Amino acid sequence: MRTRLLSVLCAVVGLSSLAVNKSVAGNVSFSISVFDGPLGQCGRWVDRPGYGRCWHPAYVSSDWRPYCEGYWLWTDGGWYWVSDEQWAWATYHYGRWVDDPYYGWVWVPDTEWAPSWVSWREGDGYVGWAPLPPGAAFGPRGYLEFREETLPPRA
């Protein structure tokens, strides 16, 4: 609850959401129900097989994807995604995104904070990123592990 209140306060007074850092968020325990009201005002909650209760943003184009409307900022905690989307405080720093065949991109909530939840890739002079799916974790040697073998190109 403290993390959400800090995020809302930052938004109200115009401070960067970087004010809610991992050291503060990491020590706070809360229920995913804190996302219900704020996100319900700018999207809708849907039940999806394999993921349960997910959130889908309203008023986005059919080709909208997460982590595309904003920019990256390097912080002490890693690459932080900064976005003006009104739901950014929650959906880019808690939970994961999945490309649902019916709804398109839906957000699967979680309570662990990070500066972003993406997988990075570089090659041929380019750097790219894709949203990490739910259940992705870093293994004992720092390698990314998740049930799908690859992230789809659309991601």
ZAMARGU-4260 file (C-alpha; in steps of 0.2 Angstrom, whole numbers, plus 5000, padded with zeros to 4 digits):
<rodrens>
0) 5000/5000/5000 | 5014/5012/5004 | 5022/5009/4987 | 5005/5013/4978 | 5003/5028/4989
5) 5020/5035/4985 | 5017/5032/4966 | 5000/5041/4967 | 5008/5055/4976 | 5022/5056/4964
10) 5009/5057/4950 | 4999/5070/4958 | 5013/5082/4963 | 5022/5079/4946 | 5037/5070/4952
15) 5045/5056/4942 | 5039/5039/4947 | 5058/5035/4950 | 5054/5042/4967 | 5047/5025/4971
20) 5063/5015/4970 | 5066/4996/4973 | 5073/4999/4990 | 5056/5006/4996 | 5046/4995/4985
25) 5056/4979/4990 | 5051/4981/5009 | 5033/4983/5006 | 5020/4969/5006 | 5003/4972/4998
30) 4989/4963/4988 | 4987/4964/4969 | 4969/4971/4973 | 4978/4988/4975 | 4978/4989/4956
35) 4959/4986/4954 | 4952/5003/4956 | 4966/5014/4947 | 4968/5002/4932 | 4949/4999/4931
40) 4947/5017/4927 | 4958/5015/4911 | 4955/4998/4905 | 4945/4982/4910 | 4949/4966/4920
45) 4947/4950/4911 | 4949/4932/4915 | 4961/4922/4904 | 4965/4904/4904 | 4982/4900/4912
50) 4984/4917/4919 | 4968/4921/4929 | 4963/4939/4931 | 4972/4951/4919 | 4970/4969/4914
55) 4968/4975/4896 | 4970/4994/4893 | 4956/5004/4885 | 4958/5016/4870 | 4973/5008/4863
60) 4975/5004/4844 | 4974/4986/4839 | 4993/4986/4835 | 4997/4993/4852 | 5011/4984/4862
65) 5019/4987/4879 | 5035/4996/4881 | 5033/5006/4865 | 5026/5023/4871 | 5040/5030/4882
70) 5059/5029/4884 | 5072/5021/4893 | 5082/5029/4908 | 5097/5021/4916 | 5096/5021/4935
75) 5106/5013/4949 | 5093/4999/4948 | 5095/4996/4929 | 5085/5002/4914 | 5069/5010/4919
80) 5054/5012/4908 | 5047/5030/4908 | 5030/5032/4900 | 5016/5045/4901 | 5003/5031/4899
85) 4991/5033/4914 | 4994/5015/4919 | 5013/5015/4918 | 5016/5016/4936 | 5009/4999/4939
90) 5010/4989/4922 | 5028/4992/4918 | 5035/4990/4935 | 5024/4976/4943 | 5018/4961/4934
95) 5021/4955/4916 | 5013/4956/4899 | 5006/4942/4888 | 5000/4943/4870 | 4983/4935/4872
100) 4975/4929/4855 | 4958/4936/4859 | 4962/4953/4868 | 4979/4957/4862 | 4991/4962/4876
105) 4985/4959/4893 | 4994/4963/4909 | 4996/4949/4922 | 4998/4958/4939 | 5011/4954/4952
110) 5018/4963/4968 | 5036/4962/4964 | 5044/4979/4958 | 5057/4981/4945 | 5063/4996/4934
115) 5056/4986/4919 | 5051/4968/4915 | 5059/4965/4898 | 5071/4953/4889 | 5085/4962/4880
120) 5093/4957/4863 | 5107/4965/4853 | 5114/4961/4836 | 5118/4969/4819 | 5120/4986/4827
125) 5103/4986/4835 | 5096/4984/4853 | 5079/4977/4856 | 5068/4972/4870 | 5052/4962/4873
130) 5040/4960/4888 | 5045/4946/4899 | 5030/4933/4900 | 5023/4928/4917 | 5033/4915/4926
135) 5050/4921/4918 | 5064/4921/4931 | 5082/4922/4932 | 5091/4906/4935 | 5106/4902/4947
140) 5119/4908/4934 | 5109/4924/4929 | 5101/4916/4913 | 5083/4920/4909 | 5072/4904/4911
145) 5053/4903/4906 | 5042/4890/4899 | 5041/4896/4881 | 5057/4893/4871 | 5058/4909/4863
150) 5049/4926/4863 | 5038/4928/4848 | 5044/4941/4835 | 5029/4952/4837 | 5034/4955/4856
</rodrens>
